[in-house]
Amino acid sequence: MSAPSHSHAFSRRSFLMTVALGYLTGVAPRVSAQTFANANLDDFIQISRLITGRGTLPASQASRLFNAMMQDDAQLSSKVQALLRLIEERKLGIERLQQSLDEDGNALSEVPQKIATAWFLGVVGEAETARCLEYERALNAVIVADVLMPPTYAYGPYGSWARKPT
């Protein structure tokens, strides 16, 4: 058996390089977009922690809320980044954040309210575009879960909720 000719080895190497380059060219934009999306989600989680007063928030829930809010407002990421910068520059705590934004007539004043609504009620959007993404895991239910259960199920037989109590 003879060794492969130099030209045959070169064409195989060229083919493999072409395939590898094509793969990397197709993957690189997705990796870059994924990194950008993760950075935006991280900013959203950071501002959400501040607004909700929670040290940790479920990443999967944050992702669902963030993606839904982005559908309603494509500029949400830049607004969140601007809000984080404003908080750092002015050394604002959560107790003064909304008041400061409202007093300035700042265009960002709606952002903390929308984020709080999403986390505490599990609802994103308003009026006809409102959609409930979380119910049992919304913070208004989670905060009182040690004592109360959100009424997600009837606690008696079918129709028992319609009878007047005795």
MOMOFEN-V222456 format. One record per residue. RES is the residue in three letters. D_CENTER is the distance of its C-alpha to the mean C-alpha in Angstrom with 2 decimals. Layout:
BEGIN
<<RES | D_CENTER> <RES | D_CENTER>>
END
This chain:
BEGIN
<<MET | 60.84> <SER | 60.23> <ALA | 57.33> <PRO | 54.88> <SER | 55.97> <HIS | 54.26> <SER | 53.23> <HIS | 51.73> <ALA | 49.67> <PHE | 48.57> <SER | 47.39> <ARG | 45.44> <ARG | 43.85> <SER | 43.06> <PHE | 41.53> <LEU | 39.32> <MET | 38.24> <THR | 37.45> <VAL | 35.36> <ALA | 33.50> <LEU | 32.92> <GLY | 31.72> <TYR | 29.24> <LEU | 27.93> <THR | 27.78> <GLY | 25.65> <VAL | 23.32> <ALA | 22.96> <PRO | 20.98> <ARG | 18.44> <VAL | 18.27> <SER | 17.95> <ALA | 15.18> <GLN | 13.34> <THR | 14.05> <PHE | 12.86> <ALA | 9.47> <ASN | 9.32> <ALA | 10.68> <ASN | 8.25> <LEU | 5.31> <ASP | 8.27> <ASP | 9.12> <PHE | 6.16> <ILE | 7.02> <GLN | 10.53> <ILE | 10.78> <SER | 9.28> <ARG | 11.99> <LEU | 14.49> <ILE | 13.97> <THR | 13.99> <GLY | 16.63> <ARG | 15.29> <GLY | 15.95> <THR | 13.60> <LEU | 10.55> <PRO | 9.95> <ALA | 7.77> <SER | 7.92> <GLN | 7.04> <ALA | 3.94> <SER | 3.29> <ARG | 5.38> <LEU | 4.66> <PHE | 2.59> <ASN | 5.33> <ALA | 7.64> <MET | 7.67> <MET | 8.35> <GLN | 11.05> <ASP | 12.60> <ASP | 12.51> <ALA | 12.68> <GLN | 13.39> <LEU | 10.27> <SER | 9.78> <SER | 13.47> <LYS | 13.51> <VAL | 11.17> <GLN | 13.47> <ALA | 16.47> <LEU | 15.67> <LEU | 15.44> <ARG | 18.70> <LEU | 20.31> <ILE | 19.68> <GLU | 21.23> <GLU | 24.06> <ARG | 25.07> <LYS | 24.40> <LEU | 22.76> <GLY | 21.92> <ILE | 19.78> <GLU | 23.12> <ARG | 24.00> <LEU | 20.78> <GLN | 20.82> <GLN | 24.60> <SER | 24.71> <LEU | 22.36> <ASP | 24.40> <GLU | 27.70> <ASP | 26.96> <GLY | 25.89> <ASN | 22.84> <ALA | 20.70> <LEU | 17.60> <SER | 18.82> <GLU | 16.67> <VAL | 13.31> <PRO | 13.74> <GLN | 15.09> <LYS | 12.32> <ILE | 9.73> <ALA | 12.54> <THR | 13.27> <ALA | 9.94> <TRP | 10.21> <PHE | 14.00> <LEU | 14.90> <GLY | 12.13> <VAL | 12.93> <VAL | 11.25> <GLY | 13.96> <GLU | 17.55> <ALA | 20.92> <GLU | 21.31> <THR | 17.73> <ALA | 16.40> <ARG | 14.98> <CYS | 14.50> <LEU | 11.71> <GLU | 12.71> <TYR | 16.19> <GLU | 17.66> <ARG | 14.58> <ALA | 13.77> <LEU | 14.92> <ASN | 18.02> <ALA | 19.24> <VAL | 18.27> <ILE | 20.07> <VAL | 23.27> <ALA | 23.16> <ASP | 26.07> <VAL | 28.28> <LEU | 26.90> <MET | 25.33> <PRO | 23.29> <PRO | 25.69> <THR | 24.13> <TYR | 27.53> <ALA | 31.07> <TYR | 32.97> <GLY | 36.22> <PRO | 37.77> <TYR | 36.76> <GLY | 37.71> <SER | 38.20> <TRP | 35.72> <ALA | 38.04> <ARG | 41.14> <LYS | 42.01> <PRO | 42.30> <THR | 45.90>>
END
